[in-house]
Amino acid sequence: MSFKDYPDIVRYFAGFLLSLKLLLESFGFTFITNEQIDSIVNIAAFLFILYFGFKNNYITKKGKEQKELLKKHGLF
């Protein structure tokens, strides 16, 4: 499994959980509440912001190299 497959797996898993929730609710079972869904979305958003905030900066070794390259070419 490559990193390219990761978004497909996440979408499939989310679709599976949603389908399971709809099926169980039609029979009167509460699989996951709206508060739990909100919590999951908040956690996912937090992790998304943290990941891309770390990835797009000039703090890491790769970021420092990119900053120096930009300075060298007069783009920073």
N, C-alpha and C positions, 0 to 999 in steps of 0.2 A: 504494500500500500504506500503510495507516494503522497506528498503533501498536497498535490493537485486534487486528490480524491477527497480530502478532508471536508471541503464545503458541501460536496455531494452527500457525504455520509451524515453531516449535521442536518441538512435539509430533509433527508430521508427519515432520520430519527425523529425530527420535529413533526413531520407529517404523520409518522406512525403513532406518536403520542397523541396528537390531535385526533386522529381517527379512533384510537382506543378510547379517548375521553368521550367522544361523541357516541360511540357504541355503548359504553357503560352507562352514560347518562340517560340514554333511551330506555334502559332497563331499570333506572332508578338508583344506580350506584354513583357516588361522587368519587371520581378518580383523582381529580386535582382541582383545587379551588382557584378562584380568580386572584386571591391574595398570593397564592403560591406562584401563579403565572407571573404576576407583577414582580415578585421577588426574583424569580429566575431571569426575567428580562433586565431587571436592575443589575444583577450580578454580571450578566453577559455584557451589558453596556459598560460597566465598570472595568471588566477585564479587557474589552475592546479598546477603551480609551487608554488604559495603562499600557497595553502592548504597543499600540501605534504611537503613543507618546514617547515611549522608550526607543522605539525603532527610528523615529524621525527626529533625531536631535544630534547635537555635536558633542555629546559626552563620551560615547563609546569610542573604542580605538578606530573603528571604521568611520565613524562620524568625524573624528578629528582629522583623519586622512582626507575625507571629502572637503572639509572646511579649508584645509591647507591648499588643496587643489583649486578650489574656488578662488581663494585669495591670490594664488599664483596667476590665474587667468583674469584677475580683476573683476570677478563676478560677486565678490562678497564684500 
